[in-house]
C-alpha cells in the first residue's frame, strides 16, 4: 500500500483522532448488533436464519472487499477513500435504522448491512495508512498502539452500548454511527493529510474471484439449515466457492500487480500466524451472536443484561492482551499463541459444559478464561505476521490478515449457525412430543420456534395447557443446542493450537530499511517501528 505524506503544518494528533473516529464505527458494529437480535426479530418478524445474515452479511462483505479497499486507496488516495468509506458506512447505517416493517424488511436490512461492510472495507486500510504517514518512524509504534488500543477497546463497549440503546429502540444501534461519522469527516478535513496516490492497474479479476468465492462458500454453509445437507444447491455453492478461491490463488500468482501477494505465505511463521488468526477468530466474533441470544433466551436476560454477560469476557481479554504483548516483546509470538490457544480451548469447552446449568454465576470463571485465551494470542499473532512480511507494506499485510480473520469468522458463523438451528429443532421436537403433541405438530412447532429469538414469545403459540412446561423446555433445549456450538468454538481453538505449536519461534530483531529483492523471509518491514506496532489489533474489525 502506498503511504501518504503529511502536508506542512498538518497536525498528526488530529489525524490520529480522525482515524480513530473513522474506524470506531466498524469496531463497535462487530458486537453491538448481536445484542439487539431478539428485538429486531420481534419487531420486524424476520427469521433466525435471516438474522444470522444480518450479522454475517457485514462480516462477509468486510472480508471480501478489504484487500480491494486497500488497493483502491493506493490508486485514488487515502484521504479520499476514508471520506468515501465513512460516508457509505454512515448512510448505510442510517438506512439500516430506517428498515420498514413488512415483507421487505428482511432483504432491506441484509442489503444495507452488506453495504456497511463494504464501506468499512474501504475506510479501514486507508485510515491505517494515514496514521502510519502522520507520525515519524520513532513515534509510529506508540501511535499505532493508541489507534488499535482505543478503537479495538470499543469492541468491548459494543455490548453495553447496544443493551442501553436497545432499551429505547434497536434502531438506535445503527443511528449512533451517524454523529460519529460526522465528527470523523470534520477531523479528516482538518488533518491535512496529503492525498497522494499512484497510477497502477487494479486487479479487477482477482477482486471478482475473491468476492464470488467467499460469498458462495458462506452461502452454501449458512443455507444448509434451510436447504438441507442433501440439497444440490448446498453442495454446489460450497464446492464452487472453494474452487473459485483456489483459482483466485493461482491467478494472483500470475498477476503482475495482484490484489493479494500470496507469495508472502512462503514465510512459515507468517503462514502459521495467519492460520492461528483464521481458526482462532472462528471463536471470537461469532461468540457475540451466540452468547447474546443464549443469554436472552435461556437465561431470560434483557438486552442490557446480555451486554453485561458479554462484558465478563472482556475482563479476561484485556488483562491477557497486555501480558501477551509483553511476552511478544520478550521472546516472540510462539509462547503467547500457545498459551492463549490452550486457555481458550479449555475455557470454551468448560463454558460449553456449564451452559445447561442456566446459571450465569456458574459460568463466570470459564467466560473470563475464554476471554484471556483470545487476548493472549490475538495481538501477538497479528503483530508477528506484520513484522515478518518483509516484502509488503503494513497496509498490504494487514489486508491479508484482516481478510483471513473476517472470512474465518464468516465461515464459523455460517457453520455453527446451521448446527444451532438443526440441533435446536431436533431437541425442541423431542421435548414437545413428550408434552403430548404429535410428531408432526411437534416438528412444525419446533421449526417455528427456532425461527424466533424469544422463548416466551415462541411458547405463546402453543396450547395453554403445555405453555409453561414448553417455555422451560425451550430454554433448556436452546442451552443444549448452544452447548454444541460452544464445543465447536473450542474445537476451532484446538486446531489453532495445533498450528501454533509448529511456529518457528523467535522474534524479529531488526528493521529493513531497503525494499527486499528476494522472496519473503523472516524480518521486519520498512514502515514499522522496531518490533512492530506496540498496539497490535485487538478487535476483529
N, C-alpha and C positions, 0 to 999 in steps of 0.2 A: 504493500500500500504506500502510495506517495505521502510524504509528510508535509503538511502545510507549514508555513512560517508565520511568525507573529509580526504584525505591522509595527513600525516605530510608534512608540507611545501606547502600545496596547497593554492592557492590564491582565497579567497571567492569572491572577486570582479571580477576576471577573470571568475569564474564560473557563476556569475550573468550576466556578459556581454555576455558570450557564450550562455546562455539560452535565453536571450532577443533576440539575433540574430536568434536563432533557431526557436522561436515561432513567430518572426516578420513576416515571410512569411505567416503563417497561418492567422494572423490578417489582413494583407493587402489584401489577396485574398478573404476575405469576401466581399469587396466593389469594388476592382479595376476592376474586370471583368465586372461588371454591366455597367460601363461607355463605354466599347468598344463594347457593344452588337450590335448596328447598323453596325459598321464597320466589325465585324466578320460575321454577317449575310449577309451583302452586298458582301463581297469578296468570302465567301465560298458557298453562295447560300443555306443556311440551314434555315429551317422554324422557326417560332416564338416558336412553342411548343418544338422544339429541343433545341433552345436557352435557354428555361427555364430549360431543363435538364442539360445544361452546368452549370447553376448556382446551381440547386437543387441537381445534382449528387454529387457535392462536399459536400454540407451540409448533405445530407443523409448518405454518407459514413462516414463523421466525427462523426455524432451522433451514427450510428450503431456500429462503431468499437472503440469508445472512451473508454468504460469500458474494452473492450478486450485489448486495448493497455496498460491500467494501470496494468492489471493483468499480461500481458506478460512481462512488465518491472520488476515487482516483481520477476518473475521467472528467467529471463535472465540477469537482471542487467540494471540499469537506464542509465548509460553512453552508453552502447551498444545499447539500444533502441533509444536514442537520435540520435546517429550516423546513425543507420539504417533508422530511420524515416526521418531525414534530407536528406539522400541520395535518398530515394524513392521519397520524395517530389520534390527535385531538378530535378531528371531525368524525372519525370512525367511533371514538368513544362516546361522543355526544349522540350519535345515531344509535349506538347500542342502548344507551339510556332511554332513547325515544322509541324503543321497539313497540309497535302496536299490538294490541291483543287481537286474537282471531287466528284464522287459518294460516296466515303468512308470517306469524311471529317466529316460528322455528327457523325458517330459511333466512329471514331478516337478521336475526341475532347471530347466526352462524356466519353469514356472509361478512358482516361488519367486524366480527371477531377476527376473521381471516385477514381482513384489510388492516386491522390493528396490528397484527403480527407483521404484515408487510411494512407498515410504517416504522415499526420498531427495528426491523432488519435494515432499513435504510439509514436510520439515525445513529444506531449504536456504533458501528465501525467508524463512522465519520467523527463522532464525538470523541472516541478514544484517540484518534489521530490528532485531533485538536489539542487535547490535554498533553499528549507527547510533545507536540510542537511548541506549546506555550511555555514550557519550562526547560531550562538548560539541563544538560546531561546530569550534572551533580545533584540537581533537585528533583529529577524526574521520578525516582523511586518513591520519595515521600509524597509527591503529587498523586501518583497512581494509588498509593496507599489510601489517601483521602478519597479519591474518586471511587475506588472499589469498596472501601470501608463504609462510606456513607450511603452510597447507592445500594450496595449489597445489603446493608443493615435494614433497608426499607422493606426487604422481603419479610422480615420478622414483624414489621408494623402492619403489613397487609391483613393478616387475620384479625387483629384488634380493630383496625380502621374499618374493615369490612363488616365486622359484627356491629360496630357502633352505627355506621351509616345505614345498615340494613334495618335497624330499628325504626328508621324513618321511612325509607324506601330502598329497595335493592337497586333502583335506577341511579341512586347517588354514587354507587361504587364506580360507575362509568363517568358521570358528570364531574367528579372530583378531579379528573385529569385535565379538564379544560383550563381552569385557572393556573395549574402548574405549567401547562404548555405555554400560556401567555407570558408567564414570568421567564420561561426558558427562551422564548423568541426575543424578548426585550434584551435580556442579558447577552444573548448571542450577537445581536447587532452591536452592543456596546463593547464586546470583547475585542473587536477589530482584528480578527484572525485573517491573515492573507488567504483569499480563496484560490490558492494555487491548484492547478490540475495539469494533467498531461494528456496528450493526444495518443491514444492507442486503441486497438480493437477490443471490443467487448465480446467475450466468449458466449454468444447467444445460444449456440448449440449445447454447450455444457450446462448453461442455466436451464434450458428446457429439459434436458435429460435428468438433472438432479431433482427438479420440481416434480416431474412426472413419476420418477422412481420412488421418491419418498411418499408422494400423495397416494399412489396406487397401493403400495405395501401397507401403509397405515389404514387405508380404506378397507382393504380386504380383512385385515386383522380385527378392526373395530366392528365391521358389519357382520362378522361371523355369528354374533349373537342373534342377529335378525335373519340373515340369510341361511344360517346353518353351516356347520363344518363340512357337510356333504354336498354343498351347493357349488356348481361350477363357477359361479360368479366370485365366490370367496377365494377359491384357489387360483382363478385366472388373475385376479388383482394382486394377490400375494406374489405369485411366481413372476408375473410380468413386472411388478415393481422392483423386485430384487434383480431380475435380469437386466432391466434398464439401468440400475445402479452399477452393475458390473460393466455394462457398455460405457457408462459415464467415466469410470476409472480408465478404461482403455483409450477412450477418446482424449481424455485430459493428458495422458502420457504422450500423445502425438500432437498436441496443440502448442503452438509457439507461445501464446500468452493465455494460459489456462485459467479457468475460474478458480480452481484449487490446484496447488502444486503438490500432486500426490507423491512425487519423488521424495518429499520431506520424510515420508514414512520409512525410508531406508534406515533412518536412525532408530535403533532398537529402543532406546529409552523414550524417545518421542512417541513411538508407536504404543508402547506399554502405558505411558501416561494417558494417552487418549483412550485406550481400551478401558482403563480404570475409570475414567470420566464417563465413558459411554455406558458401562454397566452400573457404575455407582449412581449416576443420575437417574437410572431407572427406579431408584428407591427414594429420590428426593422430591422432585416436582410433583409426580403423581400422588405422593403421600398426602398433600394438602387437600386434594379432592376426596380421596378415600377416607381419610381420618375425619374430615369435616362432616361428611354425610353420615358416617358411622356415629359420631358423637351426637348428631341431631336426631337420628332415627333410633339407635339402640340405647343411647344414654339419655335421650329425651331432653337435650340441652337446647337453649336458644342460640341464635346466631352469635351473640356476644359470648355465651358460654363456650361455643365451639372455637371462637378466636382465642380464648384463654387456654383451652385444651391444647391448641397447636403452639401456643407461646411457650409451653413447657419444653417442647422440643428444642427451641432456640436457647433455652437455658444451658443445655449441654453443648450445643453447637458453637455458641460464641466463645465459651471458655476454651474448648478444644481447638478452635481455629487459631487462637493465639499461641497455644502450646505447639500445635502443628507447624506454625510459621517459624517458631524458634528452632524446632527440630530440623526444619528445612535449612535454615541458615547455618546450623552447626554441622550437619552431616549429609545433607541431601534429602531427596524426596522419598526414597525407598522405605525408610523406617516409619515415618508418619502415615504413609499409604497402607502399609501392612497393619499397623496398629489400628488405624481407622476402619479398615475393612473387617478386621476381626471384631472390634467392638460393635460396629454396625450390624454385622451378621448376627451376633449374639443378641443385641438389643432388639432388632426387628423380630427375631424368632420368638423371644420371650414376650415381646409386646403382643405378637400374634396370639400366643398361648393365653394371654391374660384378657383378651378382648371379650370372651364369653362370660367373664365374671360380671360384666355390666356394672363395674365399679371403677370410676376414674382413679380413685386413690390407689388401687392395687396396680395401676399401670404406670404411675409416675416415674418410678426408678427406671423402667425399661424405655420409656419415652426419652428421658434425659440421656440414657446410654446410647440410644439410637442417634440422637442429635449429635452427641460427642463423636460418634463414629464418622458421620458425614463431615463434621467440622475438621477432624484430623486430616483427612486426605484431600478434600476438595481444593483448598488453596495450594498446598504443595504440588499436587499433580498438575494444576493449571499453570503454575509458575515454572515448574521444571520443563513442561512442554514448550513454553515460550523461550526459555533460556537455551534450549538445546537445538532449536531450529535455526541454525546459523545462516542459512541461505534465504531466509524470508524475513520480511519486516514484521513488526509487532502486530500490525493490523491483519496481515495475511495469516499468521499463525493463530491469532485469536479467532479469525473467521473459521478456521478448521476446527478448533476446539469447541467453539460455540455451536457450530453446525452439528457435530457429533453429540454433544451434550443434549441439545434440544431434540435431536432425532431419537436418541435413546429414550428420552422422557416420553416422546410421542408414541413410540412403539410400546413402551411399558404401559402407558395409559390405555392404549387400544387393546392389548392382550389381556391385561388384568381387569379392565372394564368388562370385557367379554366373559371372563371367568366369573366375575362377581355376579353378573346378570344370570348366567346359566346355573351356577351353584345356588344362588338365592331362589330362583324359580323352583328348582328341584326340592329344596328344603321346605319352602312355604307350601308347595303342593302336598308334600307328605304330611305336614302339620295340619292343614285344612282338611285333608282326608280323614285324619284322626279325630277331627272335631265333628264329623258327621256329614261333610259334603261328599258328593260322588266324585269319582276320579276326574270326570270331565269338568264338573263345576269347580273342583279344586284347581285344576290346571288352568282354566280360564281366569279364575280369580288371581292365581299366582302371577300370570302374565301381566294382568292389570296392575297388581300391587307393585311389581318390580319396575313398572314404568312410572311410578310416582316416587316422591322423595320425602314422604312423611308417613310414619306408621299409623298415627291416629287418623289422618285423612283416608288412608288406604282401608283401614278397618271399618270405616263408616259405610262402605259399600256392601258389607257382609250382613247376613241375617242378625237381628238384635240378640238372639239367644246365644250366639257364639262370639259376639263382637269383642267382649272384654278378653276372653281367652285368646282370640285371634290377635288382638293388639299385642299381648305379651309374646305370642308365638312369632309375630313378625319381628319384634325387637330382637328376640333370641336368634332367629334364623338369619337375620341380616348380619348379626355379630359373627355367626359361624361362617357365613359367606365371606365376610371381611377378613376373618382369620386366614382363609386360604390365600387371599390377596396379599396379606402381610407376610405370609410364609414365602410367597413368590418374590416379594421385595428383598427378603433375607437371602433367597437363593441368588438373586442378581448381585448382591454384595459379596456373596461367596465366590461367584465367578470373577468379580473384580479382584478379590484377594488372590485367586489363582494367578492372574496376570501380574499383580504387584510383587509376588514372590520372585518372579523372573526379571524384575527390573535390575539393570546392571549396577545400580547404586552410584555413590559418589555425588559430588556437587560441582556445578560449573564455577570455576575459579576466576576465569579471565574473560574479558570482553573483546570481541573482534572490532577492530576499527576500520578494516577494509572489507569490501564485499568478497565473499568466498567464491572461488573459481572451481572448486571441486565439489563432488556430491556431498550432501548433508553429512555432518559428523558432529560429535559432541563438542559443544562450545556455546558461548553466549552470542547474542546478536549485537548489532552495532547501534541499536537505538534504545537500549535499556540502560538503566543504572546498573552498576556492578551487583551481581547476584540476582538480577531480575527485579521486578516490581515488588516493593516491600509490602504492598497490599494486594495480594492475588485476588482474583474474582471469588467472592464468597456467596454468590447467588446464581441462579440458573439462567438468568436472562441473557 
